């Protein structure tokens, strides 16, 4: 995968999957723009890329705010003149709770990041790609976008929405030479899965994690680099004929069983 001379934006680039994707793009020659509410984390990742000889720009921004999204796109275009790859990745897990007990403020926050943030990213990045008549976009969905997961209904709904955006927008922009795909990770070794397992059974997150792993044919969670590798593939010329697709990276979990059930607290 050769990204020399290409410009890649990664939202949620301070840590986890976003950080791994940014590092991967840079290792293959791309100039990377890291966007995150955690400005210090984004700067730290950009610093590591520079230490390794790459070029990176960090932008502190809230993906739920139209002005912030417009600013990170403009800053990228002012600095580099184009956007070749866009990993529309920022997301949060929200609460583990039955829907009738789910906090409204948390619901609004989750939908703001996971749905509105994806929408705003597409809204502002796509015009730049239309102007250059080329580009590749990868949205971060989840296996939760393919099935139900009890006690995480808003998160599930948000990731179904991401897949819906991917399919619909792929058809809208294909004529401009723009491809839009999604990745659907299962549990990944990041802060997010640690937060979820701790909510399920406080004090025994490790035990919950082991139960998850026992239902995965590969017997482990995915790594951020494994998700990043798929994102890079979908943005590369090797995937030139792929658009409107969603790629599952879950160790075989959804291929061999039904929903990953998030059990209630205390069980």
C-alpha positions in Angstrom: 0.0 0.0 0.0 1.6 3.2 -1.2 0.2 6.5 0.1 3.1 8.7 -0.9 1.9 12.1 -1.8 -1.6 11.5 -0.4 -3.4 13.3 2.4 -5.3 11.4 5.0 -7.7 12.8 7.7 -8.4 10.6 10.7 -11.0 11.6 13.3 -10.6 10.1 16.8 -6.9 10.0 16.0 -5.6 10.5 19.6 -5.9 6.8 20.6 -7.2 3.4 19.8 -8.2 2.5 16.2 -7.8 6.1 15.0 -4.2 6.3 16.3 -3.3 3.0 14.7 -4.8 4.1 11.4 -3.0 7.4 11.5 0.3 5.6 12.3 -0.4 3.1 9.5 -1.1 5.8 6.9 2.1 7.7 7.8 4.2 4.5 7.7 3.1 4.1 4.0 4.0 7.7 3.1 0.8 9.7 3.7 0.7 13.1 5.3 -1.8 12.7 8.1 -4.2 15.1 9.8 -5.3 13.9 13.3 -8.6 15.2 14.6 -9.7 14.7 18.2 -11.3 16.5 21.1 -8.3 15.4 23.0 -5.8 17.9 21.6 -2.9 16.7 23.7 -3.5 13.1 22.6 -3.7 14.1 19.0 -0.5 16.1 19.3 1.2 13.2 21.0 0.4 10.9 18.1 1.5 13.5 15.6 4.7 13.8 17.5 5.4 10.0 17.3 4.7 10.1 13.5 7.2 13.0 13.1 9.8 11.2 15.2 9.5 8.3 12.7 10.1 10.6 9.8 6.5 11.2 8.8 4.5 14.3 8.4 1.4 14.9 10.7 -0.8 17.8 11.7 -3.0 17.7 14.9 -6.2 19.6 15.1 -8.3 19.8 18.3 -12.0 19.7 17.3 -15.4 18.4 18.3 -16.9 16.3 15.5 -20.4 17.2 16.7 -19.9 20.9 15.9 -20.4 22.0 12.4 -18.0 24.9 12.7 -15.3 22.6 14.1 -15.7 20.1 11.3 -15.6 22.9 8.7 -12.4 24.2 10.3 -10.5 20.9 10.3 -11.4 20.4 6.7 -10.4 24.0 5.8 -7.2 23.6 7.8 -6.3 20.5 5.9 -7.0 22.0 2.5 -5.0 25.2 3.4 -2.1 23.1 4.5 -2.1 20.4 1.8 -4.5 21.4 -1.0 -6.5 18.1 -1.1 -8.0 15.2 0.9 -7.4 11.7 -0.5 -8.4 9.5 2.4 -10.8 10.1 5.2 -11.2 7.8 8.1 -14.5 9.0 9.7 -13.8 7.2 12.9 -14.6 9.2 16.1 -17.1 7.4 18.3 -18.1 6.6 21.9 -19.7 3.6 23.6 -22.3 5.3 25.8 -23.9 3.5 28.7 -24.7 -0.2 29.3 -28.3 0.1 30.3 -31.8 -1.1 29.4 -33.5 1.3 27.0 -36.2 2.3 29.6 -33.4 3.3 32.0 -31.1 5.0 29.5 -30.1 8.5 30.3 -31.4 11.1 27.8 -28.3 13.3 28.0 -26.1 10.3 27.3 -28.3 9.3 24.4 -28.0 12.7 22.9 -24.2 12.7 23.4 -23.8 9.3 21.8 -25.9 10.1 18.8 -24.1 13.4 18.5 -20.7 11.8 18.2 -21.6 8.5 16.4 -24.2 9.8 14.0 -24.0 13.5 13.7 -20.2 13.4 13.7 -20.2 11.0 10.8 -22.8 13.1 8.9 -20.8 16.3 9.4 -17.6 14.6 8.3 -19.2 13.4 5.1 -20.9 16.8 4.5 -17.6 18.8 4.7 -15.1 16.3 3.2 -17.1 15.2 0.2 -17.1 18.6 -1.6 -13.3 18.6 -1.5 -13.3 15.1 -3.0 -15.9 16.1 -5.6 -13.7 19.0 -6.7 -10.7 16.7 -7.2 -13.0 13.9 -8.5 -11.3 11.3 -6.4 -11.2 10.1 -2.8 -11.7 7.2 -0.4 -13.8 7.3 2.8 -14.0 4.7 5.5 -16.6 5.0 8.2 -16.1 3.2 11.5 -19.3 1.1 12.2 -19.3 -2.1 14.3 -20.7 -5.5 14.4 -23.3 -3.8 16.5 -24.4 -2.2 13.3 -25.3 -5.7 12.0 -27.2 -7.2 14.9 -28.8 -6.4 18.2 -26.8 -6.2 21.5 -29.2 -6.0 24.5 -28.6 -3.2 27.0 -26.7 -1.2 24.3 -29.6 -0.2 22.1 -28.6 3.4 21.4 -25.0 2.3 20.4 -26.5 -0.4 18.2 -28.8 2.2 16.6 -26.0 4.6 16.0 -23.8 2.0 14.3 -26.7 0.8 12.1 -27.0 4.4 11.1 -23.3 4.5 10.1 -23.8 1.5 7.8 -26.9 3.2 6.3 -24.8 6.4 5.6 -22.1 4.2 4.0 -24.5 2.5 1.6 -26.5 5.5 0.6 -23.6 8.0 0.3 -21.6 5.5 -1.7 -24.3 5.6 -4.4 -24.4 9.4 -4.3 -20.7 10.0 -4.9 -19.5 7.0 -7.0 -19.9 9.1 -10.2 -17.3 11.5 -8.9 -14.7 8.8 -8.4 -15.3 8.7 -4.6 -15.5 5.4 -2.8 -17.3 5.0 0.6 -17.0 1.9 2.8 -17.2 0.9 6.4 -15.3 -1.3 8.8 -17.3 -3.3 11.4 -15.0 -4.3 14.3 -16.0 -6.7 17.0 -14.4 -6.1 20.4 -11.0 -4.5 20.0 -8.2 -4.1 22.6 -8.9 -0.5 23.3 -10.2 1.8 26.1 -13.7 1.3 24.8 -14.0 -2.4 25.4 -12.4 -1.9 28.9 -15.1 0.7 29.6 -17.9 -1.6 28.4 -16.8 -4.7 30.3 -16.3 -2.6 33.5 -19.9 -1.3 33.2 -21.3 -4.8 32.7 -19.7 -6.1 35.9 -17.8 -3.5 38.0 -14.7 -5.0 39.5 -14.7 -8.0 37.2 -14.1 -6.5 33.7 -11.4 -9.1 33.1 -13.9 -11.9 33.7 -16.4 -10.4 31.3 -13.7 -10.0 28.7 -12.8 -13.6 29.0 -16.5 -14.6 28.4 -16.5 -12.4 25.3 -13.3 -14.1 24.0 -14.6 -17.6 24.6 -17.4 -16.8 22.0 -14.8 -15.7 19.4 -13.4 -18.5 17.2 -10.0 -16.9 17.2 -10.1 -16.7 20.9 -9.1 -13.1 21.3 -10.1 -9.5 20.7 -8.9 -7.8 17.6 -6.0 -5.3 17.8 -6.2 -1.7 16.7 -3.6 -2.4 14.0 -5.8 -5.1 12.5 -8.6 -2.6 12.1 -6.2 0.0 10.8 -4.9 -2.5 8.2 -8.4 -2.9 6.8 -9.0 0.8 6.7 -5.8 1.3 4.8 -6.7 -1.4 2.3 -10.1 0.2 1.6 -8.4 3.5 1.0 -5.7 2.0 -1.3 -5.7 1.4 -5.0 -6.0 -2.3 -4.3 -9.6 -1.6 -3.3 -10.4 0.5 -6.4 -13.5 -1.5 -7.2 -15.0 -1.6 -3.7 -17.6 0.9 -2.6 -20.8 0.7 -0.4 -19.3 -2.3 1.4 -18.8 -3.1 5.1 -16.0 -5.3 6.3 -16.3 -7.3 9.4 -13.2 -7.8 11.6 -14.4 -9.8 14.6 -12.4 -13.0 14.7 -15.3 -15.0 13.2 -17.8 -14.1 15.9 -20.7 -13.1 13.7 -20.0 -15.8 11.2 -20.5 -18.5 13.8 -23.2 -17.2 16.1 -25.9 -14.6 16.6 -25.8 -11.4 18.6 -23.1 -10.7 21.1 -25.3 -10.3 24.2 -24.3 -7.7 26.7 -25.7 -9.1 30.0 -27.0 -6.9 32.7 -24.9 -5.6 35.5 -24.2 -7.9 38.4 -24.6 -11.1 36.4 
